[in-house]
Amino acid sequence: MIEEQYLNSEKVNEVRQRNRSLRRQFLKYKDAEIVYSLTHRKLLEMADEAGAIYRVDGTVLINRDIFDEYLEQFHQKPCTYSAYTKRKQAGQDGKEQE
């Protein structure tokens, strides 16, 4: 019984690893627009800044690994939104007192 569970978890991990390796490294820009939820113009602008654009016979491809690494610079640290709202409230309270 325990061996069966162990084998099943090994199989699950194997499938996960295979899935990661099958993930496409390059996306056409239309597919990338869907994956990243960005407009065409913004996607090409950011991909160009990242150096992730490849042009092959008129087809624009975006390297996901390079683009993902570039996007990490925009990652917002935790709790910054609550700090922003506190500053905003403090600013409004100051205006109300005047």
N, C-alpha and C positions, 0 to 999 in steps of 0.2 A: 504494500500500500504506500509506504513512504517513498520507495524507489519510484513508483509510478508518478507521484507528485513531483519528485525531483526531476524526472525525465521530462515531465510536462513543462516545468519552469525552464529547463534547459532549451526545450523546443521553442518556447515563447521568446526567450532571449535571442535565439538563433534567428527567428523570424524578424525580430526588431532590428538586429544588425543588418540583415539582408535588405530590409526596407530602407534603412539609412543609406546603404551603398547604392541602391537603385534610384535614389532621389536625383533628379536631373540637375546637373551642374550648371547648364546653360538654359536660359529661358528666352523665348522670343519676347519682344517688348510687350505684345498684347497679353501674353500669359503673365508676365511680370506685373503688369498693371493690376491684374486681378489678385495675384498673390500678395502684393504689397499695398494694395488699396491706394494707389497714387494715380494722378492724372498722367497722360502721355507726356506732356511737356515737363512736368516736375520729375517724373521718373527718369527721362533722358538727361535732364540737367544734373540730377544727383548721381546717376550712373556714370556720366561723363566726369564729374568731379572725383568719383571714386576710382576711375580708371577701369571700370568693369565692362565697358562696351567692346564688343567684337563685331566687325562687319565682314560678312562672308557673302559674296555674290549678291549684294543688295539686301541681304537679310541682317537685321540688327539682333545680336544676341547679347544677353547680359549674364555675366558670371555671377552666380548666386553667392559663392563663397566670398568673393571680393566685395560685393555689394552689401552682404550681411555684416561683414567686418566694418565697412564704412558706416552703416546705420547705427552701430553700437555707440558711436560718438554722440548720438542724439538721445541716448537712453537717459531718462530722467531718474534721478536718485529718489529713493523712497522719502516720503514726508515733505517733499518740497512744495507740493500743492497745499498742504495744510499750513505751511509757513507763509505761503503766498496769500492765502485767504486771511490769515491773522494780520498780516501787514496791511492788506486792503481794508479790513475792518478798522484797524487802528487809524488809518488815513481818513476814513469816513467819519469816525468818532471825533477826530480833530477838527474836521470841517463843520460838524454839527455844533461844536462848542463855540465856534467863532461867531 
